[in-house]
Amino acid sequence: MSSNVGLTTPRGSGTSGYVQRNLAHLKPRDQGKPYSTDLDSLKHRQRQPDKGILEHDRKRAVELEVFELRDRLEDEGVDEEEIETQTEALRRKLLKELEGGRGGGPNAKGLKMHQVHELAEAKIKQDDRFRSALGISKNYEEGGHWKRDEEKRIAKLEKVEKEGRLNDNN
């Protein structure tokens, strides 16, 4: 026996005297809920990509192409001044395309799972294309149709009541 736990002697008890904890005991939980219960937090909010990270990745892709050109030209034995002029020309061309928006944007099929910002941007563009194809406005609110129907019904009832009062006064 140690620390006043268990039997003083296991003799005659039908046990080995080994003390173990009760694994079936459930500790009481905290009273607070681990999730929010207000309706605004339950609505889906799309993750917005970080513009700085996206811009950095695009510039990095430009510099990667410039570096590949430089590496190829150095392997061919081209003069250093010629390498500098060609790489600067390529860099200017690619940055101009990047600023002009002709880069095409991300395609979700070509992205990896770790490219979360690019995936978010591609998903937003895909949703915008889908929304425009279906003719849904940007400020669409879920259940708005039912609200408009209810407002029309109430307005119709008020109109009927108003006409009824006018007929009663005559």
Buried (B, 14 or more C-beta within 10 A) or exposed (E): EEEEEBEEEEEEEEEEEEEEEEEEEEEEEEEEEEEEEEEEEEEEEEEEBEEEBBEEEBBEEBBEBBEEBBEEBEEEEEEEEEBEEBBEEBBEEBBEEBEEEEEEEBEBEEBEEEBBBBBBBBBBBEEEEEEEEEEEEEEEEEEEEEEEEEEEEEEEEEEEEEEEEEEEEE
